[in-house]
Amino acid sequence: MTTEAPPAAASTGRSPVRGWLAVLAVTLGIFSLMTSELLPVGLLTEVGSALEVSEGSAGLMVTVPGLVAAVSAPVVTVATGHLDRRLVLAVLIGLMGAANLASALATSFTVVLAARFLIGVSVGGFWAIAGGIALRLVPEKHVPRAMAVIFGGVEAASVLGVPAGTFLGDLSGWRTAFAAVGVLGLFALVCVVFLMPAVPARRTVTFAELPGVFRGNAGVRAGIALTFLVITGHFLAYTFVRPILQEGGVDPGLIGALLLVFGVAGITGNFVAGALVARWLARTAAAISVVLTLAMALLALTEPSVVGAAALMVLWGLGYGAVPVTLQTWILEAAPDTAEAASSLYVSTFNLSIALGALLGGLAVDGIATTSVLWIGAALALAALLVLAPARRTTTPATPE
């Protein structure tokens, strides 16, 4: 997530109201983009059946945009460094909307994957630029709050966008769900064009900065490792949560409701973690590792009733909901003087981990068993504890308790 250089909006005399409207437009863009990236999670079975591919192959709909976003985050930011940021954000969100509409009309899985490639370009580029755009939109005293709102779009998409898309897909078919996200993206495009002021290009992250930040900062390395393990483990299992629940005996018509339960728990976990990370960052990260491990392992060990499945989805949602705010805080505290470059690495790792988790999960589902992804995901989440012990001795003073 690249930050544009100060001064903040306050120095330009820009209206705070107009600035907050722009922040909301960017948040809507982030929400629609991340919902688009994760939408197939709740629709794998339907898409695979309609386009005659296996559930493991259908998981490529999550893998492809994640891989592309991991590359496009730094590439788009640097390549468009001389362009007005409003123009870049508008083009990227418009591309996402068009790609989802193309997916809704696709008659082959190849077309869907091509559209998912374009979505990956949009996700990585938009998120990287939008991460620090608050510095250019609102007065300086409002910047932390504005950044929290923008990043809340990522969290809301993860925990609410997928359940909503799944509900819509169950009611009207997967094509309707993709079309709805496409229309949402086009609406976000209109909001960006009309609510954002011009944001002329300033300094952006360069490729030369990234290796140095990673090699020279143990806290950043630990944060990247945590992101890789936790996000890969989560999406390795969560991408296939629908077939997992169906094989466990849950009525397909209730899966959308269970994902909504997951979403509500995730929002709760986000707020709980937000209140804890300022004082107990490392302990909060450790708790996330334990909670995710327990949730996935217990779901693999049992064939719960609907109530039991809902309880485990609550546990899982609480753990994952706390992830983005905790990991983002870790990165910013580890590299306060090079936050732009460190955050760019974080965005790339986050999206790469989504892709890798979905890819490995697909291989495990097709080659071993559906429930195997729960065990592998739990093992990766547990491995994060091995990173935390030495990290507490090498991060900045604000990180250890």
VOVO-685729 format. One record per residue (C-alpha): x, y, z. Coordinates in pm, whole numbers. Example, Ala and Ser with C-alpha at 12.3 -4.5 7.8 and 13.67 -1.06 7.14 Angstrom:
xx = 1230	yy = -450	zz = 780
xx = 1367	yy = -106	zz = 714
This chain:
xx = 0	yy = 0	zz = 0
xx = 184	yy = 302	zz = -125
xx = 147	yy = 627	zz = 58
xx = 153	yy = 955	zz = -121
xx = 392	yy = 1203	zz = 33
xx = 269	yy = 1476	zz = 267
xx = 144	yy = 1740	zz = 296
xx = -197	yy = 1620	zz = 393
xx = -519	yy = 1767	zz = 266
xx = -528	yy = 2021	zz = 543
xx = -249	yy = 2219	zz = 384
xx = -439	yy = 2253	zz = 58
xx = -748	yy = 2411	zz = 209
xx = -956	yy = 2124	zz = 81
xx = -1301	yy = 2078	zz = 233
xx = -1304	yy = 1808	zz = 504
xx = -1655	yy = 1707	zz = 392
xx = -1540	yy = 1660	zz = 34
xx = -1240	yy = 1470	zz = 164
xx = -1452	yy = 1229	zz = 365
xx = -1681	yy = 1170	zz = 68
xx = -1371	yy = 1078	zz = -130
xx = -1261	yy = 844	zz = 150
xx = -1599	yy = 671	zz = 136
xx = -1568	yy = 637	zz = -243
xx = -1229	yy = 471	zz = -205
xx = -1367	yy = 245	zz = 68
xx = -1650	yy = 135	zz = -159
xx = -1393	yy = 61	zz = -428
xx = -1182	yy = -148	zz = -190
xx = -1492	yy = -333	zz = -69
xx = -1612	yy = -416	zz = -420
xx = -1265	yy = -522	zz = -533
xx = -1199	yy = -754	zz = -241
xx = -1551	yy = -895	zz = -261
xx = -1483	yy = -966	zz = -626
xx = -1155	yy = -1141	zz = -548
xx = -1313	yy = -1367	zz = -284
xx = -1661	yy = -1413	zz = -435
xx = -1590	yy = -1761	zz = -582
xx = -1531	yy = -1900	zz = -231
xx = -1905	yy = -1939	zz = -175
xx = -1985	yy = -2038	zz = -535
xx = -1722	yy = -2296	zz = -628
xx = -1961	yy = -2588	zz = -652
xx = -2212	yy = -2405	zz = -871
xx = -1953	yy = -2258	zz = -1108
xx = -1766	yy = -2585	zz = -1135
xx = -2084	yy = -2774	zz = -1214
xx = -2208	yy = -2519	zz = -1468
xx = -1875	yy = -2495	zz = -1653
xx = -1786	yy = -2864	zz = -1609
xx = -1468	yy = -2837	zz = -1402
xx = -1377	yy = -2994	zz = -1068
xx = -1402	yy = -2804	zz = -742
xx = -1024	yy = -2810	zz = -719
xx = -995	yy = -2653	zz = -1065
xx = -1268	yy = -2403	zz = -980
xx = -1042	yy = -2288	zz = -695
xx = -824	yy = -2128	zz = -965
xx = -1081	yy = -1846	zz = -965
xx = -927	yy = -1743	zz = -633
xx = -569	yy = -1843	zz = -717
xx = -537	yy = -1643	zz = -1041
xx = -640	yy = -1297	zz = -913
xx = -438	yy = -1348	zz = -596
xx = -119	yy = -1424	zz = -792
xx = -176	yy = -1137	zz = -1032
xx = -255	yy = -894	zz = -749
xx = 68	yy = -988	zz = -572
xx = 263	yy = -874	zz = -878
xx = 44	yy = -582	zz = -981
xx = 58	yy = -413	zz = -637
xx = 411	yy = -277	zz = -684
xx = 411	yy = -284	zz = -1066
xx = 98	yy = -72	zz = -1116
xx = 204	yy = 171	zz = -844
xx = 544	yy = 236	zz = -999
xx = 426	yy = 225	zz = -1362
xx = 153	yy = 483	zz = -1302
xx = 358	yy = 701	zz = -1070
xx = 327	yy = 1005	zz = -1299
xx = -53	yy = 987	zz = -1336
xx = -329	yy = 1148	zz = -1131
xx = -425	yy = 893	zz = -866
xx = -798	yy = 956	zz = -915
xx = -761	yy = 857	zz = -1281
xx = -568	yy = 542	zz = -1195
xx = -817	yy = 434	zz = -930
xx = -1109	yy = 501	zz = -1165
xx = -958	yy = 293	zz = -1445
xx = -878	yy = 4	zz = -1212
xx = -1223	yy = -10	zz = -1051
xx = -1389	yy = 19	zz = -1393
xx = -1178	yy = -271	zz = -1519
xx = -1295	yy = -482	zz = -1228
xx = -1660	yy = -403	zz = -1295
xx = -1632	yy = -493	zz = -1662
xx = -1443	yy = -816	zz = -1583
xx = -1715	yy = -934	zz = -1346
xx = -1985	yy = -865	zz = -1602
xx = -1781	yy = -1068	zz = -1851
xx = -1764	yy = -1353	zz = -1599
xx = -2141	yy = -1344	zz = -1558
xx = -2182	yy = -1392	zz = -1934
xx = -1902	yy = -1647	zz = -1980
xx = -1977	yy = -1978	zz = -2148
xx = -1639	yy = -2137	zz = -2070
xx = -1408	yy = -2157	zz = -1771
xx = -1125	yy = -2011	zz = -1981
xx = -1317	yy = -1685	zz = -2022
xx = -1381	yy = -1673	zz = -1649
xx = -1011	yy = -1718	zz = -1572
xx = -921	yy = -1440	zz = -1819
xx = -1163	yy = -1210	zz = -1640
xx = -1019	yy = -1314	zz = -1304
xx = -672	yy = -1217	zz = -1434
xx = -799	yy = -863	zz = -1498
xx = -956	yy = -855	zz = -1154
xx = -616	yy = -940	zz = -1005
xx = -460	yy = -642	zz = -1184
xx = -732	yy = -419	zz = -1041
xx = -711	yy = -551	zz = -687
xx = -335	yy = -522	zz = -651
xx = -303	yy = -180	zz = -813
xx = -605	yy = -22	zz = -644
xx = -521	yy = -150	zz = -295
xx = -156	yy = -43	zz = -323
xx = -243	yy = 313	zz = -424
xx = -549	yy = 352	zz = -201
xx = -362	yy = 244	zz = 112
xx = -209	yy = 588	zz = 166
xx = -451	yy = 807	zz = -25
xx = -608	yy = 936	zz = 298
xx = -301	yy = 1157	zz = 344
xx = -412	yy = 1350	zz = 36
xx = -785	yy = 1365	zz = 108
xx = -853	yy = 1473	zz = 468
xx = -696	yy = 1707	zz = 726
xx = -397	yy = 1562	zz = 905
xx = -579	yy = 1503	zz = 1234
xx = -833	yy = 1284	zz = 1052
xx = -582	yy = 1071	zz = 862
xx = -565	yy = 775	zz = 1108
xx = -944	yy = 750	zz = 1118
xx = -972	yy = 778	zz = 740
xx = -714	yy = 504	zz = 689
xx = -906	yy = 281	zz = 930
xx = -1223	yy = 339	zz = 728
xx = -1048	yy = 256	zz = 400
xx = -891	yy = -63	zz = 536
xx = -1230	yy = -149	zz = 685
xx = -1339	yy = -204	zz = 326
xx = -1096	yy = -495	zz = 303
xx = -1228	yy = -646	zz = 624
xx = -1593	yy = -592	zz = 533
xx = -1541	yy = -764	zz = 198
xx = -1375	yy = -1063	zz = 361
xx = -1644	yy = -1118	zz = 620
xx = -1960	yy = -977	zz = 460
xx = -1908	yy = -961	zz = 83
xx = -1866	yy = -1336	zz = 38
xx = -2175	yy = -1431	zz = 246
xx = -2387	yy = -1174	zz = 61
xx = -2262	yy = -1301	zz = -274
xx = -2330	yy = -1659	zz = -169
xx = -2685	yy = -1573	zz = -64
xx = -2748	yy = -1402	zz = -395
xx = -2596	yy = -1695	zz = -582
xx = -2815	yy = -1942	zz = -394
xx = -3125	yy = -1737	zz = -472
xx = -3064	yy = -1641	zz = -833
xx = -2760	yy = -1832	zz = -959
xx = -2386	yy = -1765	zz = -964
xx = -2406	yy = -1550	zz = -1277
xx = -2634	yy = -1305	zz = -1096
xx = -2384	yy = -1282	zz = -810
xx = -2097	yy = -1199	zz = -1046
xx = -2311	yy = -947	zz = -1233
xx = -2412	yy = -779	zz = -907
xx = -2048	yy = -730	zz = -805
xx = -1978	yy = -594	zz = -1152
xx = -2254	yy = -338	zz = -1117
xx = -2124	yy = -249	zz = -770
xx = -1782	yy = -189	zz = -922
xx = -1925	yy = 43	zz = -1187
xx = -2113	yy = 232	zz = -916
xx = -1785	yy = 267	zz = -725
xx = -1631	yy = 402	zz = -1046
xx = -1896	yy = 675	zz = -1061
xx = -1833	yy = 761	zz = -695
xx = -1456	yy = 784	zz = -747
xx = -1497	yy = 1008	zz = -1053
xx = -1746	yy = 1247	zz = -895
xx = -1651	yy = 1243	zz = -526
xx = -1272	yy = 1235	zz = -540
xx = -1078	yy = 1553	zz = -616
xx = -781	yy = 1546	zz = -848
xx = -485	yy = 1385	zz = -670
xx = -171	yy = 1469	zz = -870
xx = 109	yy = 1215	zz = -861
xx = 387	yy = 1264	zz = -610
xx = 649	yy = 1029	zz = -476
xx = 574	yy = 656	zz = -502
xx = 752	yy = 344	zz = -389
xx = 1035	yy = 234	zz = -618
xx = 1137	yy = -124	zz = -679
xx = 1482	yy = -52	zz = -537
xx = 1339	yy = 23	zz = -191
xx = 1165	yy = -309	zz = -137
xx = 1458	yy = -553	zz = -93
xx = 1634	yy = -321	zz = 149
xx = 1330	yy = -287	zz = 374
xx = 1287	yy = -663	zz = 386
xx = 1654	yy = -747	zz = 446
xx = 1721	yy = -471	zz = 696
xx = 1419	yy = -496	zz = 926
xx = 1362	yy = -812	zz = 1132
xx = 1018	yy = -691	zz = 1238
xx = 906	yy = -658	zz = 877
xx = 1041	yy = -1004	zz = 798
xx = 846	yy = -1145	zz = 1091
xx = 530	yy = -965	zz = 981
xx = 566	yy = -1097	zz = 626
xx = 621	yy = -1449	zz = 759
xx = 312	yy = -1422	zz = 982
xx = 107	yy = -1295	zz = 690
xx = 223	yy = -1579	zz = 468
xx = 150	yy = -1855	zz = 720
xx = -182	yy = -1725	zz = 853
xx = -334	yy = -1612	zz = 523
xx = -216	yy = -1919	zz = 329
xx = -350	yy = -2148	zz = 599
xx = -681	yy = -1968	zz = 620
xx = -753	yy = -1957	zz = 248
xx = -626	yy = -2309	zz = 191
xx = -927	yy = -2423	zz = 393
xx = -1174	yy = -2135	zz = 363
xx = -1174	yy = -2143	zz = -19
xx = -1337	yy = -2486	zz = 6
xx = -1561	yy = -2421	zz = 304
xx = -1875	yy = -2488	zz = 99
xx = -1785	yy = -2846	zz = -3
xx = -1644	yy = -2905	zz = 346
xx = -1976	yy = -2813	zz = 507
xx = -2179	yy = -3004	zz = 250
xx = -1976	yy = -3321	zz = 304
xx = -2029	yy = -3272	zz = 677
xx = -2404	yy = -3299	zz = 622
xx = -2501	yy = -2932	zz = 624
xx = -2794	yy = -2847	zz = 397
xx = -2658	yy = -2646	zz = 99
xx = -2934	yy = -2392	zz = 152
xx = -2796	yy = -2312	zz = 497
xx = -2436	yy = -2252	zz = 392
xx = -2501	yy = -1889	zz = 302
xx = -2638	yy = -1837	zz = 653
xx = -2331	yy = -2000	zz = 808
xx = -2104	yy = -1775	zz = 603
xx = -2304	yy = -1479	zz = 728
xx = -2246	yy = -1603	zz = 1085
xx = -1876	yy = -1618	zz = 998
xx = -1898	yy = -1260	zz = 873
xx = -2065	yy = -1121	zz = 1183
xx = -1808	yy = -1298	zz = 1401
xx = -1535	yy = -1154	zz = 1181
xx = -1655	yy = -798	zz = 1229
xx = -1656	yy = -863	zz = 1604
xx = -1303	yy = -1002	zz = 1588
xx = -1191	yy = -695	zz = 1398
xx = -1314	yy = -457	zz = 1669
xx = -1179	yy = -674	zz = 1952
xx = -836	yy = -689	zz = 1791
xx = -845	yy = -318	zz = 1720
xx = -887	yy = -254	zz = 2091
xx = -606	yy = -493	zz = 2187
xx = -323	yy = -441	zz = 1940
xx = -209	yy = -106	zz = 2079
xx = -98	yy = -274	zz = 2403
xx = -74	yy = -645	zz = 2325
xx = 18	yy = -680	zz = 1961
xx = 226	yy = -999	zz = 1983
xx = -22	yy = -1165	zz = 2220
xx = -309	yy = -1079	zz = 1988
xx = -120	yy = -1236	zz = 1697
xx = -57	yy = -1547	zz = 1907
xx = -425	yy = -1568	zz = 2000
xx = -519	yy = -1551	zz = 1632
xx = -290	yy = -1844	zz = 1557
xx = -443	yy = -2054	zz = 1836
xx = -806	yy = -1968	zz = 1750
xx = -765	yy = -2044	zz = 1378
xx = -589	yy = -2371	zz = 1455
xx = -865	yy = -2482	zz = 1692
xx = -1147	yy = -2385	zz = 1457
xx = -1008	yy = -2575	zz = 1159
xx = -898	yy = -2880	zz = 1359
xx = -1233	yy = -2913	zz = 1537
xx = -1422	yy = -2882	zz = 1208
xx = -1205	yy = -3162	zz = 1065
xx = -1253	yy = -3386	zz = 1369
xx = -1630	yy = -3364	zz = 1394
xx = -1941	yy = -3382	zz = 1183
xx = -2130	yy = -3114	zz = 1372
xx = -2497	yy = -3031	zz = 1362
xx = -2600	yy = -2701	zz = 1211
xx = -2566	yy = -2544	zz = 1556
xx = -2223	yy = -2700	zz = 1603
xx = -2112	yy = -2587	zz = 1258
xx = -2234	yy = -2237	zz = 1338
xx = -2034	yy = -2236	zz = 1663
xx = -1716	yy = -2338	zz = 1480
xx = -1777	yy = -2077	zz = 1210
xx = -1809	yy = -1816	zz = 1486
xx = -1474	yy = -1927	zz = 1630
xx = -1314	yy = -1923	zz = 1286
xx = -1465	yy = -1585	zz = 1205
xx = -1343	yy = -1431	zz = 1530
xx = -990	yy = -1546	zz = 1451
xx = -979	yy = -1435	zz = 1090
xx = -1162	yy = -1108	zz = 1154
xx = -874	yy = -1005	zz = 1379
xx = -610	yy = -1079	zz = 1115
xx = -602	yy = -770	zz = 886
xx = -591	yy = -505	zz = 1159
xx = -334	yy = -703	zz = 1358
xx = -98	yy = -773	zz = 1069
xx = -130	yy = -421	zz = 927
xx = -48	yy = -276	zz = 1269
xx = 249	yy = -511	zz = 1301
xx = 393	yy = -391	zz = 969
xx = 342	yy = -22	zz = 1048
xx = 496	yy = -52	zz = 1394
xx = 790	yy = -252	zz = 1263
xx = 872	yy = 4	zz = 992
xx = 740	yy = 348	zz = 1090
xx = 1001	yy = 528	zz = 879
xx = 956	yy = 311	zz = 569
xx = 586	yy = 235	zz = 599
xx = 520	yy = 278	zz = 226
xx = 767	yy = 15	zz = 109
xx = 688	yy = -224	zz = 395
xx = 315	yy = -199	zz = 331
xx = 370	yy = -268	zz = -38
xx = 544	yy = -592	zz = 58
xx = 253	yy = -671	zz = 288
xx = -6	yy = -624	zz = 11
xx = 190	yy = -850	zz = -223
xx = 235	yy = -1119	zz = 43
xx = -131	yy = -1104	zz = 147
xx = -254	yy = -1158	zz = -209
xx = 13	yy = -1414	zz = -294
xx = -91	yy = -1609	zz = 14
xx = -457	yy = -1602	zz = -92
xx = -356	yy = -1745	zz = -428
xx = -120	yy = -2005	zz = -288
xx = -372	yy = -2116	zz = -27
xx = -642	yy = -2164	zz = -290
xx = -399	yy = -2348	zz = -522
xx = -268	yy = -2586	zz = -256
xx = -621	yy = -2639	zz = -128
xx = -739	yy = -2734	zz = -476
xx = -457	yy = -2987	zz = -510
xx = -538	yy = -3133	zz = -168
xx = -912	yy = -3152	zz = -238
xx = -859	yy = -3329	zz = -571
xx = -565	yy = -3545	zz = -463
xx = -631	yy = -3632	zz = -98
xx = -970	yy = -3545	zz = 53
xx = -1181	yy = -3238	zz = 110
xx = -1120	yy = -3231	zz = 485
xx = -743	yy = -3250	zz = 433
xx = -738	yy = -2874	zz = 372
xx = -855	yy = -2819	zz = 728
xx = -559	yy = -3009	zz = 872
xx = -306	yy = -2838	zz = 647
xx = -457	yy = -2496	zz = 718
xx = -450	yy = -2564	zz = 1093
xx = -85	yy = -2669	zz = 1074
xx = 15	yy = -2348	zz = 896
xx = -177	yy = -2132	zz = 1142
xx = -8	yy = -2312	zz = 1431
xx = 333	yy = -2262	zz = 1271
xx = 283	yy = -1886	zz = 1310
xx = 358	yy = -1934	zz = 1681
xx = 712	yy = -2036	zz = 1586
xx = 760	yy = -1698	zz = 1419
xx = 621	yy = -1503	zz = 1712
xx = 867	yy = -1616	zz = 1981
xx = 1183	yy = -1471	zz = 1820
xx = 986	yy = -1182	zz = 1667
xx = 900	yy = -1044	zz = 2012
xx = 1272	yy = -991	zz = 2067
xx = 1338	yy = -820	zz = 1732
xx = 1039	yy = -593	zz = 1664
xx = 1018	yy = -230	zz = 1765
xx = 963	yy = -139	zz = 2134
xx = 592	yy = -82	zz = 2073
xx = 538	yy = -442	zz = 1963
xx = 636	yy = -662	zz = 2260
xx = 421	yy = -654	zz = 2570
